[in-house]
């Protein structure tokens, strides 16, 4: 939303400046459209790259956690227990959740 308003203001400012310089209306129209399309394309690609980067980062985190579960399962169970306890789960609930999650390797 904010990027769209920035692009609109930029296009208006540029076309107003060109109009003030005495540029022909047809040139103003083409310049305004080019600025709008360029801004939209820029936002589209920026958003795509941002989302792709975010997904890649999440994938790396998941792979790292899976490796840690394989190499240090007890440490990972303690880490999960601490997180669950901080969320307000009682000791019995924590034990049940950990058992359920660690029962199936694919769940982890």
N, C-alpha and C positions, 0 to 999 in steps of 0.2 A: 504494500500500500504506500509506504513512504517513498520507495523507489519510483513508483508511478507518478507521484506528485512532483518529485524532483525532476523527472524526465519531462513532464508537462511544462513546468516552470522554465526549464532550460530551453525547450523548443520555443515557447512564447517569447522569452528574452532574446533569443537569437533572431527569430523572425521580426521582432520589433526593431532590433538594431539594424537589420538589413533594410527594413522599411524606412527607417530614419535615414539610411544612407541613399535612399532613392532607388532601390532595386525594383525591377519590374515585378508585378503581382505573381506572374507565372513562376518566376524564379523563387519568390517567397514561398509559394505553395510547395514546390519541389523540395526546397531546403527544409521546410517544416516536416514534410512527410519523411524525408531521409533521416532527420534527427529522431523522429518518433520511432521509425523502424529500427534504426541503429540502437537506440536505447532499449527497446523491447528485446532485441536479439541479445544484447549484452546482459540484461537481467536474466533471460532464459538460460544462457550458457553458464552464467555465474551460479544460478540456483542448481543447475544440473551437476556442475562440478562440486559444489558444496555438499549436495546430497550423496554423491558418489564417494566423496572423501569420508563423509560421516559413516557410511555403510562399511567402507574398507576398514576404518578405525575400529568399528564394532566387531567386525569379523576377526581382526587381529586380537582383540581383547578376549573373544570367546575361545580362540585357538590357544592363547596363552593360559587361560583358566583350565581348559581341558588338559593341557600338558601338565600343569601344576597338580591337577587332580590325580593324574597318573603317577607323577614322581613324588608328590608329598600329600597323600590322601588325608592323613591325620591333621596336618596343618590346615588344609582346606576345610575339613569338618569343623575345626575350632573357629576358623574365620567365619564360616556360615553360622555357627552357633552364636558368635558374638553379634553378628548383624541381626539375627532374629531376636536375640535378647534385647538389643537396642530398640527394636520395633515393638517391644512389649510382650513377646511370647514368653510363656512360662517354661521352666525346665522340661516338663513332660511334653509340651507341644514341640519344643525345639528338638527333642530326641526323636519324636515321631516323624517330624518333617525331614530331618536328616536321614533317618532310616528309609523313608519312602523315596527320597531323592537319590540316595546312593544305591538303592536296590538294583536299579537298571542303569547300566553304563550309558545308554543313549539319552537318558533323562539329564544326565550331567552335561 
